[in-house]
Amino acid sequence: MNSKPPNQTGIKELKNKIAEVAYHLKSVRERVPKKWQTVWEKLENTNQAYLPYSEVITICKDVGLETDQTELFLETSHILGRLIHYHNDSTLKDIVILKPDWLAKAISFVLDDQETRTNKGLIELERLRNLWQNPPYKDENKNPEPGYPENLHPIFLRLMERFDLSYRIKINGELTETSLLAQLVPDNRPETLPNWETEPDPADKQQIQICRIVDETGQQANAEGLFYQLIVRLHQYSLGRENYPESIHWQRGLMLGDRYNGRALLEHIGTDIKITVRAAYPERFLSRLTEEVESLFDPKNPARFWKGLRCQIMVPCIAPCQHPGQSLFNLEKLIESKHKGRPEFPCSLSGCDQWQNIDQLLYNATIAQPDPQRILTEKIDQVQATLKLVRKDIRYKDSLDQKRYLDLNKNQEKILSLID
């Protein structure tokens, strides 16, 4: 794609701005051992897109790097984007990719495939092999794109999974050779969502948290492609984790389930990610999903995609607010106020003079949650009786692992969720 405007103006200014931004990157001014620089130059001079891990080790040894220093060199080079290497992955550990753009081109062949787009992101392994071995595309000089050797195809597939681009689906509990490219899922929200009425079931509670994405100045920002990653990262909770046709997801949302821990709806509202969980005790599932979103923006995560952005956890207001759910409270500020001994926080909604109970906001419920240890003490006989029944069911259905919890009644589900 050509990024130049029709009149080709502003290119010099753009280059200067890119140079300015690059100059202020922390990694640009960091000192590195001279031997590391020597290895980088040697790897670049090979003019190879990738090398076997053993050859890279030999090059490192030739310049005097010890084994432990070599591992540190590869790990740091991976973080800096100089190369790609996953030491702890059995499929990827034996290859070091020296040209990330070479890998990006291979993945682009799949993302640009019209057949895969028509299939809403589903692609069979055989189709992947054909695209990589005989790409139906031309390069910038209108020459046929060269193919990739067959031994690299499993590595490409595994890398797409590591980059949260795809995952292999199951049909009727069996793992297939079909992968889902999350970037190509439908963009329309389903008209109806299964088991998700306007109001939650009377036996369930509903909790909501908002993950607000902001930049370094605190202004709301857009994390492009966030839900593509969430669809892949959270597919173990997909409604179709055992049978893909039952999956519910689209480009700005998805539905998830965690057996007796409830059902969740995640939606991209503007720049916010709204997480709604309905269950007898929704706290655990809500916390797990919120942490997953937060981890994508964690500054300590070297693989985070949206550098410079962070995630703020916001909690909706509750009764006695005049309009529950319309005002949002920053979780960090609520906790800070609680540490200072302040039990309440003022509602920020215009025209509302109500003060909110911080404990109730933190639990995101209309009433403060009682102490869980007290609940278990009061219900210990019921818990023990339920566990005996569950253990009996599990022993009886040991050969039907995926169906262990399908026969649990609502009361048993509630107890198990409470135990978790």
LOTI-77971 format. One line per field, with one value per residue (C-alpha): residue number from 1; x, y, z. Coordinates in nm, 4 decimals. Last residue first. Layout:
! residues N
n <- (NUM  ...)
u <- (X  ...)
v <- (Y  ...)
w <- (Z  ...)
This chain:
! residues 420
n <- (420  419  418  417  416  415  414  413  412  411  410  409  408  407  406  405  404  403  402  401  400  399  398  397  396  395  394  393  392  391  390  389  388  387  386  385  384  383  382  381  380  379  378  377  376  375  374  373  372  371  370  369  368  367  366  365  364  363  362  361  360  359  358  357  356  355  354  353  352  351  350  349  348  347  346  345  344  343  342  341  340  339  338  337  336  335  334  333  332  331  330  329  328  327  326  325  324  323  322  321  320  319  318  317  316  315  314  313  312  311  310  309  308  307  306  305  304  303  302  301  300  299  298  297  296  295  294  293  292  291  290  289  288  287  286  285  284  283  282  281  280  279  278  277  276  275  274  273  272  271  270  269  268  267  266  265  264  263  262  261  260  259  258  257  256  255  254  253  252  251  250  249  248  247  246  245  244  243  242  241  240  239  238  237  236  235  234  233  232  231  230  229  228  227  226  225  224  223  222  221  220  219  218  217  216  215  214  213  212  211  210  209  208  207  206  205  204  203  202  201  200  199  198  197  196  195  194  193  192  191  190  189  188  187  186  185  184  183  182  181  180  179  178  177  176  175  174  173  172  171  170  169  168  167  166  165  164  163  162  161  160  159  158  157  156  155  154  153  152  151  150  149  148  147  146  145  144  143  142  141  140  139  138  137  136  135  134  133  132  131  130  129  128  127  126  125  124  123  122  121  120  119  118  117  116  115  114  113  112  111  110  109  108  107  106  105  104  103  102  101  100  99  98  97  96  95  94  93  92  91  90  89  88  87  86  85  84  83  82  81  80  79  78  77  76  75  74  73  72  71  70  69  68  67  66  65  64  63  62  61  60  59  58  57  56  55  54  53  52  51  50  49  48  47  46  45  44  43  42  41  40  39  38  37  36  35  34  33  32  31  30  29  28  27  26  25  24  23  22  21  20  19  18  17  16  15  14  13  12  11  10  9  8  7  6  5  4  3  2  1)
u <- (-1.4333  -1.6459  -1.9242  -1.9236  -1.9540  -2.2427  -2.4286  -2.3794  -2.5222  -2.8289  -2.8813  -2.8698  -2.5580  -2.6153  -2.3774  -2.0917  -1.9073  -1.9981  -1.6535  -1.4947  -1.7191  -1.5046  -1.5152  -1.8931  -1.9679  -1.6656  -1.7620  -2.1251  -2.0211  -1.7735  -2.0497  -2.2910  -2.0304  -1.9410  -2.3054  -2.3366  -2.0175  -2.1294  -2.4763  -2.3223  -2.0719  -2.3379  -2.2974  -1.9204  -1.9001  -2.0970  -1.8827  -1.5647  -1.7155  -1.7699  -2.0940  -2.1140  -2.2199  -2.5552  -2.6429  -2.3298  -2.0064  -1.7988  -1.5729  -1.8746  -2.0370  -1.7192  -1.6885  -2.0405  -2.1531  -2.2371  -2.5438  -2.5579  -2.6598  -2.7122  -2.4225  -2.2972  -1.9703  -2.1061  -1.9175  -1.7075  -1.7810  -1.5995  -1.3006  -1.0292  -0.7331  -0.6869  -1.0503  -0.9812  -0.6833  -0.8925  -1.1639  -0.9058  -0.7462  -1.0878  -1.1767  -1.5504  -1.7990  -2.1371  -2.4250  -2.4693  -2.7332  -2.9227  -3.0417  -2.7580  -2.8930  -2.8169  -2.5069  -2.2290  -2.0290  -1.6706  -1.3754  -1.0495  -0.7879  -0.5842  -0.2651  -0.1383  0.2188  0.3007  -0.0004  0.1273  0.2496  0.5208  0.7584  0.4886  0.6089  0.4213  0.0961  -0.1360  -0.2362  -0.2287  -0.5168  -0.7513  -0.6692  -0.6992  -1.0506  -1.1488  -1.0246  -1.1849  -1.5213  -1.5032  -1.4282  -1.6784  -1.9799  -2.1264  -2.4676  -2.3706  -2.3981  -2.0838  -2.0658  -1.7337  -1.7397  -1.4233  -1.3979  -1.2779  -1.6305  -1.8154  -1.6176  -1.8218  -1.7538  -2.0490  -1.9966  -2.1662  -2.1415  -1.9053  -2.1018  -1.9582  -1.7173  -1.8933  -1.7959  -1.9687  -1.7788  -1.7559  -1.6234  -1.5216  -1.7767  -1.8066  -2.0520  -1.9243  -2.1760  -2.0482  -1.7055  -1.8031  -1.5928  -1.4774  -1.7977  -1.9291  -1.5750  -1.4022  -1.0878  -1.1103  -0.9998  -0.6642  -0.7949  -1.1110  -0.9228  -0.6568  -0.9084  -1.0890  -0.7914  -0.7441  -0.7008  -0.6488  -0.8292  -0.7359  -0.9020  -0.6833  -0.4757  -0.1677  0.0195  -0.2694  -0.5963  -0.7911  -1.0900  -1.1675  -1.5220  -1.6607  -2.0070  -2.1622  -2.4916  -2.6360  -2.8039  -3.0985  -3.3483  -3.2001  -3.0373  -3.2406  -3.2574  -3.2106  -2.8821  -2.9296  -2.8081  -2.7500  -2.9968  -2.9413  -2.5779  -2.3311  -2.1997  -1.8272  -1.7928  -1.4613  -1.1591  -0.9155  -0.9846  -0.8198  -0.9816  -0.7913  -0.9041  -0.7037  -0.9569  -0.9502  -1.2401  -1.5009  -1.7917  -1.5925  -1.2871  -1.1047  -0.7368  -0.6321  -0.5408  -0.3836  -0.2823  0.0860  0.1717  -0.1027  0.0269  0.3747  0.2519  0.1073  0.4249  0.6342  0.4133  0.4622  0.8394  0.9236  0.7183  0.9541  0.8075  0.6904  0.8314  0.5889  0.5233  0.6732  0.4723  0.7709  0.6001  0.5506  0.2795  0.0225  -0.1236  0.1333  0.2421  0.3992  0.2560  -0.0933  -0.1035  0.0053  -0.2566  -0.5260  -0.4211  -0.4405  -0.8013  -0.9095  -1.1921  -1.1880  -1.5451  -1.5409  -1.5642  -1.2581  -1.0721  -1.1594  -1.0474  -0.6988  -0.5516  -0.5104  -0.3419  -0.0877  -0.0349  0.1022  0.3834  0.4545  0.4797  0.7401  0.9655  0.8990  1.0339  1.3736  1.6152  1.3830  1.5611  1.4543  1.4984  1.2848  0.9715  0.7902  0.8941  0.8227  1.0432  1.3140  1.0771  1.2903  1.2140  1.4831  1.5859  1.2491  1.4000  1.2284  1.3614  1.7120  1.6909  1.5953  1.8568  2.1360  2.0335  2.0459  2.3878  2.5203  2.4199  2.6006  2.9167  2.9690  3.3193  3.2642  3.2722  3.0418  2.7692  2.8034  2.7831  2.4694  2.3104  2.3919  2.2330  1.9131  1.8617  1.8677  1.6002  1.5497  1.9115  2.1381  2.4191  2.5486  2.2610  2.3538  2.7168  2.6183  2.3935  2.6698  2.9189  2.6716  2.6254  3.0034  3.0280  2.7974  2.4895  2.4337  2.0825  2.0187  1.7870  1.6163  1.4658  1.2924  1.3574  1.5562  1.2848  1.0236  1.2442  1.3392  0.9698  0.8931  1.1728  1.0513  0.6955  0.8149  1.0079  0.7053  0.4701  0.3702  0.3392  0.0572  -0.1472  -0.0655  0.2160  0.1294  0.1381  0.0000)
v <- (-2.1110  -2.2498  -2.0019  -2.1152  -2.4767  -2.3885  -2.1964  -2.4726  -2.7235  -2.5046  -2.4600  -2.8327  -3.0078  -3.2387  -3.0602  -3.0586  -3.3722  -3.3568  -3.2674  -3.5560  -3.8296  -4.1272  -4.0190  -4.0014  -4.2199  -4.0940  -3.7346  -3.7821  -3.9357  -3.6539  -3.4030  -3.5687  -3.5747  -3.2126  -3.1103  -3.2742  -3.1079  -2.7650  -2.7992  -2.8958  -2.6072  -2.3448  -2.1170  -2.1591  -2.1048  -1.7800  -1.6603  -1.7220  -1.5327  -1.2136  -1.0543  -0.8646  -0.5009  -0.4417  -0.3271  -0.4986  -0.3897  -0.5440  -0.2399  -0.0117  -0.1722  -0.1280  0.2351  0.3325  0.5978  0.9556  1.1072  1.4639  1.3774  1.6793  1.5932  1.2419  1.2449  1.0496  1.1325  0.8601  0.6913  0.4999  0.7362  0.5817  0.6975  0.3438  0.3574  0.6783  0.5174  0.2105  0.4262  0.6318  0.3189  0.1831  0.4966  0.5518  0.5586  0.7339  0.5994  0.2639  0.3724  0.6914  0.8673  0.7092  0.5229  0.2761  0.1922  0.3744  0.1859  0.0757  0.1791  -0.0128  0.1941  0.0194  0.1594  0.2837  0.3879  0.0530  -0.1158  -0.4616  -0.5920  -0.8526  -0.7080  -0.7308  -0.5148  -0.2150  -0.4163  -0.3256  -0.6747  -0.7874  -0.5535  -0.7363  -1.0728  -0.9259  -0.8058  -1.1514  -1.3240  -1.0683  -1.1017  -1.4814  -1.4744  -1.2056  -1.3541  -1.5462  -1.6796  -1.5799  -1.2988  -1.1217  -0.7954  -0.6642  -0.3307  -0.2520  0.1220  0.3117  0.3556  0.0607  -0.2551  -0.5393  -0.8337  -1.0492  -1.3081  -1.6269  -1.7789  -1.9528  -2.2795  -2.3481  -2.0676  -1.9036  -1.6415  -1.4060  -1.1837  -0.8241  -0.5654  -0.7725  -1.0460  -1.3400  -1.6116  -1.9670  -2.2527  -2.3468  -2.4137  -2.7217  -2.7842  -2.4240  -2.3017  -2.0936  -1.9600  -1.9820  -2.1556  -1.9037  -1.6248  -1.5430  -1.5881  -1.3772  -1.1309  -1.0766  -0.9924  -0.7811  -0.5489  -0.4877  -0.1124  0.0018  0.3371  0.6081  0.7966  1.0777  1.0128  1.1867  0.8583  0.7156  0.5730  0.2482  0.2172  -0.1337  -0.1093  -0.3422  -0.4878  -0.7366  -0.9190  -1.1514  -1.4802  -1.6770  -1.4224  -1.4771  -1.1616  -0.8835  -0.8058  -1.1750  -1.3493  -1.7226  -1.7148  -1.3649  -1.2329  -0.9957  -1.1039  -0.8112  -0.7433  -0.7325  -1.0984  -1.2699  -1.1965  -1.0682  -1.3777  -1.6085  -1.9353  -2.2536  -2.5833  -2.9023  -3.0201  -3.0863  -3.3151  -3.2113  -3.2050  -2.9801  -2.8111  -2.5057  -2.4335  -2.0853  -1.7655  -1.4206  -1.4223  -1.3668  -1.7079  -1.8687  -1.7020  -1.8195  -2.1778  -2.1654  -2.0127  -2.2816  -2.5601  -2.4104  -2.3689  -2.7286  -2.6808  -2.4216  -2.0734  -1.9475  -1.6656  -1.3862  -1.3791  -1.0692  -0.7493  -0.5389  -0.4617  -0.8368  -1.0517  -1.2700  -1.6199  -1.7526  -2.1073  -2.2716  -2.0379  -2.0128  -2.3843  -2.4823  -2.2585  -2.4135  -2.7614  -2.6497  -2.5415  -2.1808  -2.0207  -1.6407  -1.5715  -1.8315  -1.5509  -1.3897  -1.7210  -1.7486  -1.3894  -1.4529  -1.1228  -1.2360  -1.5571  -1.3970  -1.1306  -1.3994  -1.4814  -1.1099  -1.0559  -1.3338  -1.1636  -0.8343  -0.9946  -1.0471  -1.2415  -1.5234  -1.7660  -2.1297  -2.4308  -2.2924  -2.2525  -2.5870  -2.6739  -2.3213  -2.2137  -2.0435  -1.8320  -1.6334  -1.3318  -1.0827  -0.7221  -0.6398  -0.5016  -0.7749  -1.0451  -0.8976  -0.9058  -1.2736  -1.3646  -1.1801  -1.3234  -1.6738  -1.6021  -1.4680  -1.7938  -1.9952  -1.7818  -1.5110  -1.4978  -1.3761  -1.7291  -1.8486  -1.6111  -1.7233  -2.0893  -2.0189  -1.8547  -2.1633  -2.3931  -2.1858  -2.2475  -1.9260  -1.6943  -1.4284  -1.4647  -1.1805  -1.3428  -0.9890  -0.9090  -1.1966  -1.0843  -0.7253  -0.8305  -1.0547  -0.7653  -0.5369  -0.7991  -0.8325  -0.4584  -0.4915  -0.2707  0.0920  0.2291  0.5400  0.3874  0.1620  0.4612  0.5941  0.9666  0.9402  0.7245  0.9951  1.2606  1.0400  0.9650  1.3371  1.4217  1.1560  1.2916  1.6478  1.5345  1.3460  1.6419  1.6704  1.3817  1.5486  1.2252  1.1400  0.8918  0.5850  0.3400  0.0000)
w <- (4.3844  4.6696  4.5871  4.2246  4.3385  4.5702  4.2991  4.0442  4.2940  4.3451  3.9722  3.8990  3.7811  3.4839  3.2458  3.4950  3.3955  3.0280  2.8891  3.0775  2.9514  3.0563  3.4199  3.4153  3.7198  3.9112  3.8327  3.9386  4.2703  4.3307  4.2554  4.4984  4.7738  4.7004  4.7336  5.0750  5.1950  5.0752  5.2301  5.5645  5.5395  5.4610  5.7637  5.7724  5.3965  5.4217  5.7137  5.5131  5.2179  5.4266  5.3176  4.9856  5.0097  4.8411  4.4901  4.3592  4.1958  4.4744  4.4667  4.4387  4.7441  4.9452  4.8310  4.9433  4.6974  4.7861  4.6214  4.4928  4.1366  3.9088  3.6789  3.7440  3.9374  4.2338  4.5535  4.7233  5.0531  5.3312  5.3548  5.5702  5.3637  5.2315  5.1134  4.9208  4.7444  4.6632  4.5065  4.3193  4.1711  4.0684  3.8710  3.9132  3.6249  3.6025  3.3930  3.5675  3.8159  3.7183  4.0354  4.2354  4.5384  4.3786  4.1763  3.9918  3.7321  3.8140  3.5965  3.5582  3.3761  3.1077  2.9633  2.6302  2.5515  2.3926  2.2378  2.1446  2.4760  2.4274  2.6882  2.9591  3.2458  3.1020  3.1377  2.8507  2.7365  3.1004  3.1845  2.9444  3.1035  3.4537  3.3715  3.2464  3.5619  3.7942  3.6215  3.6421  4.0143  4.1111  3.9315  4.2275  4.1232  3.7713  3.5177  3.4011  3.2061  3.0745  2.8904  2.6962  2.6463  2.3367  2.2002  2.3522  2.2672  2.4116  2.6392  2.7499  3.0209  3.1383  3.4816  3.7214  3.6874  3.3411  3.2537  2.9587  2.7039  2.4638  2.2220  2.1030  1.8629  1.5600  1.6239  1.8584  1.9601  1.9293  1.9028  1.5562  1.7193  1.9203  2.2322  2.2823  2.1186  2.4086  2.4236  2.7617  2.6291  2.3415  2.5734  2.4150  2.0602  2.0854  2.3080  2.0430  1.7717  2.0299  2.0708  1.6990  1.7316  2.0900  2.0762  2.3225  2.6089  2.7402  3.0516  2.9127  2.8643  2.6620  2.7919  2.7479  2.9823  3.1047  3.2372  3.5006  3.5336  3.7740  3.7360  3.9972  3.9196  4.0606  3.9234  3.5735  3.4419  3.2747  2.9035  2.8290  2.7615  2.7267  2.3661  2.2200  1.9631  1.6692  1.6398  1.6335  1.2837  1.1985  1.1089  1.2018  0.9812  1.2437  1.4530  1.1983  1.3075  1.2380  1.0863  1.1340  1.3917  1.7661  1.8590  2.1182  1.8751  1.6407  1.7892  1.6572  1.6091  1.7193  1.5368  1.5547  1.9211  1.8280  1.9724  1.7617  1.4463  1.5451  1.5727  1.2217  1.0825  1.2522  1.1179  0.7661  0.7868  0.6874  0.3703  0.2251  0.1675  -0.1706  -0.3813  -0.4732  -0.8476  -1.0141  -1.0347  -0.9273  -0.5943  -0.5385  -0.6936  -0.5198  -0.5457  -0.2937  -0.3875  -0.0816  0.1786  0.0334  -0.0479  0.3027  0.4599  0.2395  0.3545  0.7176  0.6804  0.7119  0.9081  0.9207  0.8174  0.5373  0.2801  0.4391  0.4159  0.0465  -0.0106  0.1264  0.2422  0.6046  0.4894  0.2559  0.5235  0.7565  0.5131  0.4640  0.8401  0.8626  0.6090  0.7890  1.1093  0.9451  1.1658  1.2686  1.5011  1.4697  1.6995  1.9865  1.7763  1.7990  2.1569  2.2816  2.5729  2.3646  2.1586  1.9122  1.6962  1.5972  1.6484  1.8062  2.1274  2.3314  2.0970  2.1113  2.4923  2.4970  2.2367  2.4200  2.7563  2.6082  2.4577  2.7887  2.9618  2.6917  2.6912  2.4275  2.2756  1.9196  1.7773  2.0537  1.9399  1.5783  1.6882  1.8938  1.5892  1.3839  1.6468  1.6544  1.2826  1.0839  0.9472  0.6813  0.5707  0.4544  0.6552  0.7051  0.9391  1.1693  1.1703  1.2465  1.5331  1.6692  1.6674  1.8408  2.1091  2.1481  2.2092  2.5102  2.4887  2.5818  2.5763  2.3674  2.1082  2.3664  2.5476  2.2388  2.2105  1.8878  1.7295  1.7880  1.6322  1.3378  1.2709  1.2897  1.0467  0.8031  0.8218  0.7638  0.4571  0.3231  0.3756  0.0104  -0.2349  -0.4330  -0.4387  -0.0742  -0.0125  0.1964  -0.0971  0.0000)
